[in-house]
């Protein structure tokens, strides 16, 4: 196990040089026309564009912007600066028809009122921390317990529930780009240190939505950022027929509160073996203790690879549409979740009532509860170090 927190930059963080091209305004988003077109191109022009529009206001009056990123091939992502949420993601099927492949809401109100982390940027610590506490440098820090006895996805007001500073532009060399920034203050949600975070979304020429996360701190702290889109490559219905392949020979079993036990268990002979393409629904109902605890898949797979190496972690195909999703990341773990808690109480985009198994998540990350698990890859970030994390969701057809 290796520390993914690095002092030096690495080759995969190609977007850092863009920072000089952005103009920042606190609490508001500005689009700049740089080497491209902002809001004036059309799908028929053969080039991409970036546009922005109002998406409403938060209860305390902060303006929220919705950004549309479209690449030259016609793939489109709509992302708001409230929570860095991917509101929609339109990708072609095998016949070239665009379809939205992520769950969510038509309006900001849905995300403000009732969102099980649809499409959001998760932090300061993605996934669970046992009993809402951890010890660092001999000091115990207490967090909000918002998931039974545990802290989940950064607490009550995590990174998914704040308005980020935003800037967007189109660059001919990389495509449409949205950059978000946020300073998490020392003590926010119980975490130590002022943490400065930059999240760069790029819609690439090869139909990938790439996210590059960078963070620095002025005090020792813990960091684990991820992305939480619920995917449905068919656009509607359940996801049980989606075919999944995960490049991992081990996973981290959990206790009844979904906290890892500390074991790195082989997937051999278990329903967690996705080394060969397997339908989500093929074994999800087996009489397996881990599946019963989570109500399906809600576990972390141990990814092979070198620290900081951007590699293919998972591949998902949907037979009817031919859509293919490849998940690439530099992170040591991958949380695969099958919408176990969707129960028909949420009405999403287009009036679709989200039910059990209507979406799945692929969340590259460090392991859950790593601050309390010395044997897991470390998540401590120190002053002078730079946290880097790249995630790419790449789409194609077959």
DOKOLTI-69685 format. One line per 10 residues: number of its first residue (from 1); their letters; for each residue x, y, z of N, C-alpha, C, O. Coordinates in steps of 0.1 Angstrom, whole numbers. Example, Ala and Ser with C-alpha at 12.3 -4.5 7.8 and 13.67 -1.06 7.14 Angstrom:
// DOKOLTI-69685
1 = as = 132 -57 78 123 -45 78 132 -33 78 142 -33 85 | 128 -22 71 137 -11 71 129 0 79 134 11 80
***
This chain:
// DOKOLTI-69685
1 = xxxxxxxxxx = 8 -12 0 0 0 0 9 12 0 19 13 7 | 5 22 -7 13 34 -9 5 47 -7 -7 47 -8 | 12 57 -3 6 70 -1 3 77 -15 13 79 -22 | -10 80 -17 -13 87 -30 -11 102 -29 -14 109 -39 | -7 107 -17 -5 122 -16 10 124 -20 19 119 -14 | 11 133 -30 25 135 -35 29 150 -34 20 159 -35 | 42 153 -32 47 166 -31 49 171 -45 47 183 -48 | 52 163 -55 55 167 -68 43 165 -77 34 158 -74 | 43 173 -88 32 171 -98 35 159 -106 46 154 -106 | 24 154 -113 26 142 -122 20 145 -135 12 154 -137
11 = xxxxxxxxxx = 23 136 -144 20 138 -158 5 138 -161 0 144 -171 | -3 132 -153 -17 131 -156 -25 144 -152 -36 146 -157 | -19 153 -145 -26 165 -141 -23 176 -152 -17 186 -149 | -29 174 -164 -26 182 -175 -33 195 -175 -30 204 -183 | -43 197 -166 -51 209 -166 -46 220 -157 -51 231 -158 | -36 218 -150 -31 228 -140 -26 240 -147 -27 251 -142 | -21 239 -159 -15 250 -166 -26 260 -171 -23 271 -176 | -39 256 -170 -50 264 -175 -53 275 -165 -61 284 -169 | -48 275 -153 -54 283 -142 -53 298 -146 -61 306 -143 | -42 302 -154 -40 316 -157 -51 321 -166 -53 333 -168
21 = xxxxxxxxxx = -58 312 -173 -68 316 -183 -82 320 -177 -91 324 -184 | -83 317 -164 -96 319 -157 -97 332 -150 -87 337 -144 | -109 337 -149 -112 349 -141 -122 344 -129 -131 337 -132 | -119 348 -117 -126 343 -106 -134 354 -99 -129 365 -97 | -147 351 -96 -156 360 -89 -162 352 -78 -169 342 -81 | -161 356 -66 -166 349 -54 -181 347 -55 -189 357 -57 | -185 334 -54 -200 331 -54 -207 333 -67 -219 332 -68 | -199 336 -78 -206 338 -91 -197 331 -102 -185 330 -100 | -203 328 -113 -195 321 -124 -195 329 -136 -205 335 -140 | -183 329 -142 -181 337 -154 -176 328 -165 -167 320 -163
31 = xxxxxxxxxx = -181 329 -178 -176 322 -189 -167 331 -197 -171 343 -200 | -156 326 -201 -146 334 -209 -145 327 -223 -143 315 -223 | -145 335 -233 -142 330 -247 -127 330 -249 -121 340 -252 | -121 318 -247 -106 317 -249 -104 306 -259 -107 294 -257 | -99 309 -271 -95 300 -282 -107 291 -285 -106 279 -289 | -119 296 -285 -131 289 -288 -143 297 -287 -142 310 -289 | -154 291 -285 -167 298 -286 -175 295 -273 -176 284 -269 | -181 306 -267 -189 304 -255 -203 306 -258 -207 318 -262 | -211 296 -258 -225 297 -259 -230 300 -273 -242 304 -275 | -222 300 -283 -226 304 -297 -225 294 -307 -230 296 -318
41 = xxxxxxxxxx = -220 282 -304 -219 272 -314 -231 263 -313 -239 263 -304 | -233 255 -324 -244 246 -324 -239 232 -327 -228 231 -333 | -246 222 -324 -241 208 -327 -237 206 -341 -229 197 -344 | -243 213 -351 -239 211 -364 -227 218 -369 -222 216 -380 | -220 226 -361 -209 233 -365 -196 225 -364 -186 229 -370 | -196 213 -358 -185 205 -357 -175 209 -347 -163 204 -347 | -178 219 -338 -169 222 -328 -177 223 -315 -189 225 -315 | -170 222 -304 -176 222 -291 -179 236 -286 -175 246 -292 | -185 237 -274 -187 250 -268 -189 249 -253 -191 238 -248 | -189 261 -247 -193 262 -233 -203 273 -231 -202 283 -237
51 = xxxxxxxxxx = -214 270 -223 -224 281 -221 -228 280 -206 -226 270 -200 | -234 291 -201 -238 291 -187 -252 298 -187 -255 306 -195 | -259 295 -176 -272 301 -174 -275 300 -159 -269 292 -152 | -285 308 -155 -289 307 -141 -296 294 -137 -303 289 -145 | -292 289 -126 -299 276 -121 -306 279 -108 -310 269 -101 | -308 292 -104 -316 295 -92 -307 299 -81 -295 303 -83 | -312 300 -69 -305 304 -57 -306 294 -46 -316 287 -45 | -296 294 -37 -297 286 -25 -306 293 -15 -309 305 -17 | -311 287 -4 -319 293 6 -313 306 12 -320 315 16 | -300 307 12 -293 319 18 -290 329 7 -283 338 10
61 = xxxxxxxxxx = -295 327 -5 -294 337 -15 -282 337 -24 -280 346 -32 | -275 326 -24 -263 325 -33 -268 320 -47 -275 311 -48 | -262 328 -57 -266 324 -71 -259 312 -75 -247 310 -72 | -266 303 -82 -261 290 -87 -262 291 -102 -272 294 -108 | -251 287 -109 -250 287 -123 -250 272 -129 -244 263 -122 | -256 270 -140 -255 257 -147 -247 259 -160 -250 267 -168 | -237 251 -161 -228 252 -172 -231 240 -182 -232 229 -178 | -231 243 -195 -232 233 -205 -219 232 -212 -214 241 -218 | -213 220 -212 -201 217 -219 -204 207 -231 -210 196 -228 | -201 211 -243 -203 202 -254 -190 200 -262 -183 210 -265
71 = xxxxxxxxxx = -186 188 -265 -174 186 -273 -177 185 -288 -189 186 -292 | -167 184 -296 -169 185 -311 -177 173 -316 -184 174 -326 | -178 162 -308 -185 150 -313 -200 151 -309 -208 142 -313 | -204 161 -301 -218 163 -297 -221 158 -283 -232 160 -278 | -211 151 -276 -214 147 -262 -216 160 -253 -209 170 -255 | -225 159 -244 -228 171 -236 -229 168 -221 -235 158 -217 | -223 176 -213 -224 176 -198 -229 189 -193 -225 199 -198 | -239 188 -184 -244 200 -177 -240 198 -162 -244 189 -156 | -233 208 -157 -227 208 -144 -230 221 -137 -229 232 -143 | -235 220 -124 -238 232 -117 -227 234 -106 -220 225 -102
81 = xxxxxxxxxx = -225 247 -102 -215 250 -92 -220 248 -78 -213 252 -69 | -232 244 -76 -237 239 -63 -233 224 -62 -239 216 -69 | -223 221 -54 -219 208 -52 -212 201 -63 -209 189 -63 | -208 209 -74 -202 204 -85 -210 193 -92 -204 183 -97 | -223 194 -91 -232 183 -96 -232 181 -111 -234 191 -118 | -230 169 -115 -233 166 -129 -248 164 -131 -253 153 -128 | -255 174 -136 -269 174 -137 -274 165 -148 -284 158 -147 | -267 165 -159 -270 156 -170 -258 153 -178 -248 161 -178 | -258 141 -184 -246 137 -192 -252 130 -204 -257 118 -203 | -251 136 -216 -257 130 -228 -247 124 -237 -238 131 -241
91 = xxxxxxxxxx = -248 111 -239 -238 104 -248 -246 96 -258 -257 92 -256 | -239 94 -270 -246 86 -280 -247 71 -278 -239 65 -271 | -258 65 -283 -259 51 -283 -253 46 -297 -247 54 -304 | -254 33 -299 -247 27 -311 -253 33 -324 -247 32 -335 | -265 39 -324 -271 45 -336 -269 60 -337 -273 67 -346 | -261 65 -327 -258 79 -327 -268 88 -320 -266 100 -320 | -278 82 -313 -288 90 -306 -283 93 -293 -278 85 -285 | -284 106 -289 -279 111 -276 -290 107 -265 -302 108 -268 | -285 103 -254 -294 100 -243 -287 104 -230 -275 103 -228 | -295 109 -220 -289 112 -207 -287 100 -199 -297 92 -197
101 = xxxxxxxxxx = -275 98 -193 -272 85 -187 -269 87 -172 -264 78 -165 | -273 98 -166 -272 100 -151 -285 104 -145 -293 111 -151 | -287 100 -133 -299 103 -126 -298 117 -119 -286 122 -117 | -309 123 -116 -308 137 -110 -322 144 -111 -332 137 -112 | -321 157 -111 -333 165 -111 -333 175 -122 -323 179 -127 | -345 180 -126 -346 191 -136 -343 204 -130 -339 213 -138 | -344 206 -117 -343 219 -111 -333 219 -99 -331 208 -93 | -328 230 -95 -320 231 -83 -327 227 -71 -321 221 -62 | -340 229 -70 -348 226 -58 -347 211 -54 -347 208 -42 | -347 203 -64 -345 188 -61 -333 185 -54 -333 178 -44
111 = xxxxxxxxxx = -322 191 -58 -309 188 -52 -308 195 -38 -302 189 -29 | -315 206 -36 -315 212 -23 -324 205 -13 -321 204 -1 | -335 198 -18 -344 192 -9 -342 178 -6 -344 174 6 | -339 170 -16 -338 155 -13 -329 149 -24 -334 145 -34 | -316 148 -21 -307 142 -31 -298 132 -24 -290 136 -15 | -299 120 -28 -289 110 -23 -276 111 -30 -270 101 -35 | -270 123 -30 -257 126 -36 -257 124 -51 -247 120 -57 | -268 126 -57 -269 125 -72 -258 134 -78 -258 146 -77 | -249 128 -86 -240 135 -94 -229 144 -88 -223 152 -95 | -228 144 -75 -221 155 -68 -206 152 -66 -201 141 -68
121 = xxxxxxxxxx = -199 162 -63 -185 162 -59 -184 159 -44 -190 167 -36 | -178 148 -40 -179 144 -26 -166 147 -18 -155 145 -23 | -167 153 -7 -156 156 2 -161 163 15 -173 165 16 | -153 165 25 -138 164 25 -134 150 25 -123 146 21 | -142 141 30 -139 127 30 -150 119 24 -161 117 31 | -148 113 12 -158 105 6 -159 91 13 -150 86 19 | -172 86 13 -175 73 20 -176 75 35 -178 86 40 | -174 64 42 -177 64 57 -165 65 66 -154 60 62 | -167 72 77 -157 72 88 -164 67 100 -174 72 104 | -159 56 106 -165 49 117 -168 58 129 -159 65 134
131 = xxxxxxxxxx = -180 58 134 -184 65 146 -181 80 146 -181 86 156 | -179 85 134 -177 99 132 -165 105 139 -166 116 144 | -155 97 140 -143 103 147 -130 96 141 -131 84 137 | -119 103 143 -106 97 139 -95 105 147 -98 116 152 | -84 99 149 -73 105 156 -61 108 147 -57 99 139 | -56 120 148 -45 124 139 -35 132 148 -39 142 155 | -23 128 148 -12 134 156 -16 135 171 -13 144 178 | -23 124 176 -26 123 190 -39 130 194 -43 130 205 | -45 138 184 -57 145 187 -69 138 180 -68 134 169 | -80 137 188 -92 131 183 -101 141 177 -104 151 184
141 = xxxxxxxxxx = -106 139 165 -115 148 158 -129 142 157 -130 130 154 | -139 150 161 -153 145 161 -161 151 149 -161 163 147 | -167 142 141 -175 146 129 -190 143 132 -193 136 141 | -198 149 123 -212 146 123 -215 132 119 -208 127 110 | -224 126 127 -228 112 123 -241 113 116 -252 114 122 | -240 112 103 -252 114 94 -256 101 86 -264 102 77 | -250 90 91 -253 77 84 -253 66 95 -243 59 97 | -264 66 103 -264 57 115 -253 62 125 -253 74 128 | -244 53 129 -234 58 139 -222 64 132 -212 68 139 | -222 65 119 -210 69 111 -211 82 104 -222 87 102
151 = xxxxxxxxxx = -200 88 100 -200 100 92 -199 95 77 -191 86 74 | -207 102 69 -207 98 55 -205 110 46 -212 120 47 | -196 109 36 -194 118 25 -192 133 30 -198 142 24 | -184 134 40 -181 148 44 -190 154 55 -187 165 59 | -200 147 59 -209 152 70 -222 158 65 -226 156 54 | -228 166 74 -241 172 71 -240 182 59 -249 182 51 | -230 190 59 -228 200 48 -214 198 42 -205 205 44 | -214 187 34 -201 184 27 -199 192 15 -207 201 13 | -190 188 7 -187 196 -5 -198 196 -15 -199 204 -24 | -207 186 -14 -219 185 -23 -229 195 -20 -239 196 -28
161 = xxxxxxxxxx = -228 203 -9 -239 212 -5 -234 226 -3 -239 234 4 | -223 229 -10 -218 243 -10 -217 248 -24 -216 241 -34 | -217 262 -25 -215 268 -38 -200 271 -41 -194 277 -33 | -195 266 -52 -181 267 -56 -179 279 -65 -188 283 -73 | -168 286 -64 -164 295 -73 -162 288 -87 -156 277 -87 | -166 294 -98 -166 287 -110 -161 296 -122 -163 308 -122 | -154 290 -131 -150 296 -144 -150 285 -154 -146 274 -152 | -153 289 -167 -154 280 -177 -149 286 -190 -150 298 -192 | -144 278 -199 -139 282 -212 -138 271 -222 -138 259 -217 | -137 274 -234 -135 263 -245 -120 265 -250 -117 276 -254
171 = xxxxxxxxxx = -113 255 -250 -99 255 -255 -98 245 -267 -102 234 -265 | -93 249 -278 -92 241 -289 -83 229 -287 -85 218 -293 | -73 230 -277 -63 219 -275 -69 209 -266 -64 197 -266 | -78 212 -257 -84 202 -248 -99 201 -248 -104 190 -244 | -106 211 -253 -120 210 -253 -127 219 -243 -120 228 -237 | -139 217 -240 -146 225 -230 -142 222 -215 -140 210 -212 | -140 232 -207 -134 230 -194 -142 239 -184 -146 250 -187 | -145 233 -173 -151 240 -161 -142 238 -149 -138 226 -146 | -139 249 -143 -130 247 -131 -137 253 -119 -143 264 -119 | -138 245 -108 -144 249 -95 -134 250 -84 -125 242 -84
181 = xxxxxxxxxx = -136 260 -75 -127 262 -64 -135 264 -51 -146 270 -51 | -130 259 -40 -136 260 -27 -126 260 -16 -117 251 -17 | -127 268 -6 -119 267 6 -128 262 17 -137 268 21 | -124 250 22 -130 244 33 -123 249 46 -111 246 48 | -129 256 54 -123 263 65 -119 253 76 -125 242 78 | -109 257 84 -104 249 95 -116 246 104 -122 256 109 | -119 234 108 -130 230 116 -143 228 110 -152 223 116 | -144 230 97 -156 228 89 -160 213 90 -152 205 86 | -172 210 95 -177 196 96 -167 188 105 -167 176 104 | -159 195 113 -150 188 123 -136 185 118 -128 180 125
191 = xxxxxxxxxx = -133 188 105 -120 184 99 -110 195 102 -114 207 102 | -98 192 105 -88 202 107 -82 208 94 -82 201 84 | -77 220 96 -70 227 85 -79 234 75 -90 230 72 | -73 245 70 -80 252 58 -75 244 46 -64 243 42 | -85 238 39 -82 230 27 -87 238 15 -99 241 13 | -78 240 6 -81 247 -7 -82 236 -18 -72 229 -21 | -93 236 -24 -96 225 -34 -99 231 -48 -107 241 -49 | -94 226 -58 -97 229 -72 -102 216 -79 -95 206 -78 | -113 217 -85 -119 206 -93 -120 210 -107 -128 219 -110 | -113 204 -117 -114 207 -131 -121 196 -139 -117 185 -139
201 = xxxxxxxxxx = -132 200 -145 -140 191 -154 -136 194 -168 -137 205 -173 | -132 184 -176 -129 185 -190 -137 175 -198 -137 163 -194 | -144 180 -208 -151 171 -217 -141 168 -229 -140 177 -238 | -135 156 -230 -124 154 -239 -129 150 -253 -141 147 -255 | -120 150 -262 -123 146 -276 -127 132 -278 -134 128 -287 | -123 123 -268 -126 109 -269 -138 106 -260 -139 94 -256 | -147 115 -258 -159 113 -251 -158 109 -236 -164 100 -232 | -148 115 -230 -147 113 -215 -150 125 -208 -146 136 -212 | -156 124 -196 -157 134 -187 -146 132 -176 -147 123 -168 | -136 141 -177 -124 139 -168 -125 149 -157 -128 161 -159
211 = xxxxxxxxxx = -122 144 -145 -121 153 -133 -107 152 -127 -102 142 -125 | -101 164 -126 -88 165 -119 -90 173 -106 -93 185 -106 | -87 166 -95 -88 172 -82 -75 176 -77 -65 168 -78 | -73 188 -71 -61 192 -65 -64 199 -52 -74 207 -51 | -57 196 -41 -60 202 -28 -47 204 -20 -37 196 -21 | -47 215 -12 -36 218 -3 -42 222 10 -53 226 11 | -33 221 21 -38 224 34 -27 232 42 -16 232 38 | -32 239 53 -22 245 61 -20 238 75 -14 243 84 | -27 227 76 -26 218 88 -28 204 84 -36 201 75 | -22 195 91 -24 180 88 -39 177 88 -46 181 98
221 = xxxxxxxxxx = -43 170 78 -58 167 77 -59 154 69 -49 148 65 | -71 150 67 -74 138 59 -83 142 47 -92 151 49 | -80 136 36 -87 140 23 -90 128 15 -82 119 14 | -103 127 10 -106 116 1 -118 122 -8 -129 121 -4 | -115 126 -20 -125 132 -29 -129 122 -39 -121 114 -44 | -141 122 -43 -146 114 -54 -158 120 -61 -162 132 -58 | -164 113 -70 -176 117 -78 -187 107 -76 -184 95 -76 | -199 112 -76 -210 103 -72 -222 103 -81 -233 103 -77 | -219 102 -94 -230 101 -104 -236 87 -103 -229 77 -102 | -249 87 -104 -257 75 -106 -259 73 -121 -265 81 -128
231 = xxxxxxxxxx = -253 62 -126 -254 60 -141 -265 50 -144 -268 41 -136 | -271 52 -156 -280 42 -162 -278 44 -177 -283 53 -183 | -270 35 -183 -266 36 -197 -278 34 -206 -277 37 -218 | -289 28 -201 -301 26 -210 -309 38 -209 -318 40 -218 | -307 47 -199 -315 59 -198 -327 58 -189 -331 67 -183 | -333 46 -188 -344 43 -180 -344 28 -176 -336 20 -181 | -353 25 -166 -354 12 -161 -343 8 -151 -335 16 -147 | -343 -5 -148 -333 -10 -138 -319 -12 -145 -319 -13 -158 | -309 -14 -137 -296 -16 -143 -291 -30 -142 -279 -33 -144 | -300 -40 -139 -295 -53 -136 -289 -60 -148 -281 -70 -147
241 = xxxxxxxxxx = -293 -56 -160 -288 -62 -172 -275 -56 -177 -269 -60 -186 | -270 -45 -170 -257 -39 -174 -246 -49 -171 -246 -56 -160 | -236 -50 -179 -225 -59 -178 -213 -52 -172 -208 -42 -178 | -208 -57 -161 -197 -50 -153 -185 -58 -153 -185 -71 -151 | -173 -52 -155 -160 -58 -153 -152 -49 -144 -150 -37 -148 | -147 -54 -133 -138 -46 -124 -125 -53 -123 -124 -65 -120 | -114 -45 -125 -101 -51 -125 -95 -51 -111 -87 -43 -107 | -101 -61 -103 -97 -62 -89 -98 -76 -84 -109 -82 -87 | -88 -81 -77 -89 -95 -72 -93 -95 -57 -95 -106 -51 | -95 -83 -51 -98 -83 -36 -108 -71 -34 -109 -62 -42
251 = xxxxxxxxxx = -116 -73 -23 -125 -62 -19 -124 -61 -4 -118 -69 3 | -130 -51 2 -130 -48 16 -144 -52 22 -153 -43 21 | -145 -63 28 -158 -67 35 -161 -56 46 -153 -49 51 | -174 -55 49 -179 -45 58 -187 -52 70 -191 -63 69 | -188 -44 81 -196 -48 92 -210 -44 90 -213 -38 79 | -219 -46 99 -233 -43 97 -236 -28 95 -247 -25 90 | -227 -19 98 -229 -5 96 -221 0 83 -220 12 81 | -216 -10 75 -210 -7 63 -196 -1 64 -191 5 55 | -189 -4 76 -176 0 78 -167 -12 75 -170 -23 80 | -156 -10 68 -147 -21 65 -142 -28 78 -138 -21 88
261 = xxxxxxxxxx = -141 -41 77 -136 -49 88 -120 -48 89 -115 -52 100 | -114 -44 79 -99 -43 78 -94 -54 69 -82 -54 65 | -102 -64 66 -98 -76 58 -97 -71 43 -106 -64 38 | -87 -76 36 -87 -75 21 -90 -89 16 -81 -97 15 | -102 -91 12 -107 -105 9 -106 -108 -6 -109 -99 -14 | -102 -120 -9 -102 -124 -23 -116 -125 -29 -126 -129 -22 | -118 -120 -41 -131 -121 -47 -134 -135 -53 -145 -138 -57 | -124 -144 -53 -125 -157 -59 -137 -165 -52 -137 -166 -40 | -146 -170 -60 -157 -178 -55 -168 -170 -48 -176 -176 -41 | -168 -157 -49 -178 -148 -43 -186 -141 -54 -182 -140 -65
271 = xxxxxxxxxx = -197 -135 -50 -205 -126 -59 -197 -114 -63 -202 -106 -71 | -186 -111 -56 -178 -99 -59 -168 -100 -69 -160 -91 -72 | -167 -112 -76 -158 -114 -86 -163 -109 -100 -171 -116 -106 | -158 -97 -103 -162 -91 -116 -150 -91 -126 -149 -82 -134 | -140 -100 -124 -128 -99 -132 -132 -103 -147 -125 -99 -156 | -143 -111 -148 -148 -113 -161 -162 -106 -162 -169 -105 -152 | -165 -101 -174 -178 -94 -175 -190 -102 -170 -192 -113 -174 | -197 -96 -161 -209 -102 -154 -220 -92 -153 -217 -81 -149 | -232 -97 -155 -244 -88 -153 -245 -84 -139 -243 -92 -130 | -249 -72 -136 -251 -67 -122 -261 -76 -115 -259 -80 -104
281 = xxxxxxxxxx = -271 -80 -122 -282 -89 -116 -279 -103 -115 -287 -111 -109 | -267 -108 -120 -265 -122 -121 -264 -129 -107 -268 -140 -105 | -258 -121 -98 -255 -127 -84 -259 -118 -73 -257 -121 -61 | -266 -107 -76 -269 -97 -66 -279 -102 -55 -280 -97 -44 | -286 -112 -59 -296 -118 -49 -292 -131 -43 -300 -138 -36 | -279 -134 -44 -274 -146 -38 -274 -145 -23 -274 -134 -17 | -275 -157 -16 -275 -157 -2 -261 -155 4 -254 -165 9 | -256 -143 2 -242 -140 7 -243 -129 18 -250 -120 17 | -236 -132 29 -237 -122 41 -234 -108 37 -241 -99 42 | -224 -106 29 -220 -92 25 -231 -85 17 -234 -73 19
291 = xxxxxxxxxx = -237 -93 8 -248 -87 0 -260 -84 9 -267 -74 6 | -263 -92 18 -274 -90 27 -272 -78 36 -281 -70 38 | -259 -76 41 -256 -64 49 -259 -51 42 -265 -42 47 | -255 -51 29 -256 -38 21 -268 -37 13 -271 -26 8 | -276 -48 12 -288 -48 4 -284 -48 -11 -292 -43 -20 | -272 -53 -14 -267 -54 -28 -252 -50 -27 -246 -53 -17 | -247 -45 -38 -233 -41 -39 -232 -26 -33 -238 -17 -38 | -224 -24 -23 -220 -11 -18 -207 -13 -11 -206 -11 1 | -197 -17 -19 -184 -21 -14 -173 -15 -22 -174 -10 -33 | -161 -16 -15 -149 -10 -21 -140 -22 -27 -137 -31 -19
301 = xxxxxxxxxx = -136 -20 -39 -127 -30 -46 -113 -25 -45 -111 -13 -47 | -103 -34 -43 -89 -30 -41 -83 -30 -55 -82 -41 -61 | -79 -19 -61 -75 -18 -74 -60 -20 -75 -52 -15 -67 | -56 -28 -85 -42 -30 -88 -36 -18 -95 -43 -11 -102 | -23 -16 -93 -17 -4 -100 -7 3 -91 -7 1 -79 | 1 12 -98 11 19 -90 5 33 -86 -5 38 -92 | 10 38 -75 5 51 -69 5 62 -80 15 64 -86 | -6 68 -82 -7 79 -91 -9 76 -105 -9 85 -114 | -9 63 -109 -10 58 -123 -25 59 -127 -34 52 -121 | -28 66 -138 -41 66 -143 -44 53 -151 -38 51 -162
311 = xxxxxxxxxx = -53 45 -146 -55 32 -152 -70 29 -153 -78 35 -146 | -73 19 -162 -87 15 -163 -90 6 -151 -84 -4 -149 | -101 10 -144 -105 3 -132 -117 -6 -135 -119 -17 -130 | -126 -1 -143 -139 -9 -146 -144 -5 -160 -141 5 -165 | -152 -15 -164 -159 -13 -177 -173 -18 -176 -176 -29 -171 | -183 -10 -181 -197 -13 -180 -203 -12 -194 -201 -2 -201 | -210 -22 -198 -217 -22 -211 -232 -24 -209 -236 -31 -200 | -240 -18 -218 -254 -19 -218 -259 -25 -231 -258 -18 -241 | -263 -38 -231 -265 -45 -244 -275 -38 -254 -273 -38 -266 | -286 -33 -248 -297 -28 -257 -292 -15 -265 -295 -14 -277
321 = xxxxxxxxxx = -285 -6 -258 -281 6 -265 -267 6 -271 -263 14 -279 | -259 -4 -266 -245 -5 -270 -236 4 -263 -224 5 -266 | -241 12 -254 -232 22 -247 -222 15 -238 -226 4 -232 | -210 20 -238 -200 15 -229 -194 26 -221 -191 37 -226 | -192 23 -208 -186 32 -198 -173 26 -193 -173 15 -188 | -162 33 -195 -150 29 -189 -146 39 -178 -147 51 -180 | -142 34 -166 -139 42 -155 -124 41 -153 -118 30 -150 | -117 52 -154 -103 53 -152 -100 62 -140 -107 72 -137 | -89 59 -132 -86 67 -121 -72 64 -116 -66 54 -119 | -67 73 -107 -54 72 -101 -56 66 -87 -46 64 -80
331 = xxxxxxxxxx = -68 64 -82 -71 60 -68 -69 45 -66 -70 37 -75 | -67 41 -53 -64 27 -50 -77 19 -48 -76 7 -47 | -88 25 -47 -101 18 -45 -112 23 -54 -111 33 -60 | -122 14 -56 -134 17 -64 -146 13 -56 -148 1 -54 | -155 22 -53 -167 19 -46 -178 16 -57 -181 25 -65 | -183 4 -57 -194 1 -67 -207 -1 -59 -208 -9 -50 | -217 8 -63 -229 8 -55 -241 7 -65 -241 13 -76 | -251 -1 -61 -262 -4 -70 -275 2 -67 -286 -5 -68 | -275 14 -62 -288 21 -59 -297 13 -49 -309 13 -50 | -290 8 -39 -298 -1 -29 -308 7 -21 -318 2 -16
341 = xxxxxxxxxx = -306 20 -19 -315 28 -11 -325 36 -19 -333 44 -13 | -325 35 -32 -335 41 -40 -348 33 -38 -348 21 -40 | -359 40 -33 -371 32 -29 -384 37 -34 -394 34 -29 | -383 45 -45 -396 50 -51 -401 63 -45 -412 67 -48 | -394 69 -35 -399 81 -29 -393 94 -36 -397 105 -32 | -385 92 -46 -379 103 -52 -383 104 -67 -382 94 -74 | -388 115 -71 -392 118 -85 -381 126 -92 -378 137 -87 | -375 121 -102 -363 128 -108 -367 134 -121 -378 138 -124 | -357 135 -130 -358 142 -143 -369 136 -151 -370 123 -152 | -377 144 -157 -387 140 -166 -399 132 -159 -406 125 -166
351 = xxxxxxxxxx = -400 134 -146 -410 127 -139 -407 112 -136 -416 105 -131 | -395 108 -138 -392 94 -135 -390 92 -120 -382 98 -114 | -398 82 -115 -397 79 -101 -386 68 -99 -386 58 -105 | -376 72 -92 -364 64 -90 -367 52 -80 -370 55 -69 | -365 40 -85 -368 29 -77 -355 20 -75 -344 23 -81 | -356 10 -68 -345 1 -65 -338 -4 -78 -345 -8 -87 | -325 -2 -78 -316 -6 -89 -318 2 -102 -315 -3 -113 | -323 14 -101 -325 22 -113 -312 29 -117 -311 36 -127 | -301 28 -108 -289 34 -112 -277 28 -104 -280 21 -94 | -265 30 -109 -253 24 -102 -243 35 -101 -243 44 -110
361 = xxxxxxxxxx = -234 34 -91 -223 44 -90 -210 37 -91 -208 25 -86 | -200 43 -97 -186 39 -97 -178 51 -92 -176 61 -98 | -173 49 -79 -167 60 -72 -152 57 -69 -150 50 -59 | -143 61 -78 -129 59 -74 -125 67 -62 -129 78 -61 | -117 61 -53 -115 67 -40 -104 60 -33 -99 50 -37 | -101 65 -21 -93 58 -11 -104 49 -3 -116 52 -4 | -99 40 4 -108 30 11 -116 37 22 -112 47 28 | -129 33 24 -137 38 35 -129 36 48 -122 26 50 | -131 46 57 -126 45 71 -111 45 72 -106 40 82 | -104 49 61 -89 48 61 -83 56 73 -73 51 78
371 = xxxxxxxxxx = -89 67 78 -82 74 89 -82 65 102 -73 68 110 | -90 55 102 -90 46 114 -84 32 111 -84 23 119 | -79 31 99 -74 17 95 -59 19 90 -57 22 78 | -50 17 99 -35 19 96 -30 11 84 -21 15 78 | -37 -1 82 -32 -10 71 -37 -5 57 -32 -10 47 | -46 4 57 -51 9 44 -42 20 38 -35 26 46 | -43 23 25 -35 34 20 -38 47 27 -49 50 29 | -28 54 31 -30 66 40 -36 77 32 -35 79 20 | -44 85 40 -51 97 34 -48 110 41 -55 120 39 | -37 110 48 -32 122 55 -26 132 45 -17 128 37
381 = xxxxxxxxxx = -30 144 45 -24 155 37 -17 165 46 -24 169 56 | -5 168 44 3 177 52 6 190 45 6 191 33 | 8 201 53 12 214 46 25 212 38 34 204 41 | 25 218 26 36 216 17 34 205 7 41 204 -3 | 24 196 9 21 185 0 9 189 -9 2 199 -5 | 7 182 -20 -4 185 -28 -12 172 -31 -6 162 -36 | -24 172 -28 -33 160 -31 -37 161 -45 -41 172 -50 | -36 150 -52 -40 150 -66 -48 137 -69 -45 126 -63 | -58 138 -76 -67 127 -79 -74 129 -93 -80 140 -95 | -72 120 -102 -79 121 -115 -89 109 -117 -86 98 -114
391 = xxxxxxxx = -100 113 -121 -111 103 -125 -116 106 -139 -118 118 -142 | -118 96 -147 -123 98 -161 -134 88 -163 -132 76 -162 | -145 93 -168 -156 84 -172 -157 86 -187 -161 96 -193 | -152 75 -194 -151 75 -209 -161 67 -215 -163 55 -212 | -168 72 -226 -179 66 -232 -176 62 -246 -169 69 -253 | -181 51 -250 -181 46 -264 -193 37 -267 -202 37 -259 | -193 30 -278 -203 21 -281 -197 8 -287 -186 8 -292 | -206 -2 -287 -202 -15 -293 -214 -21 -300 -212 -32 -305
***
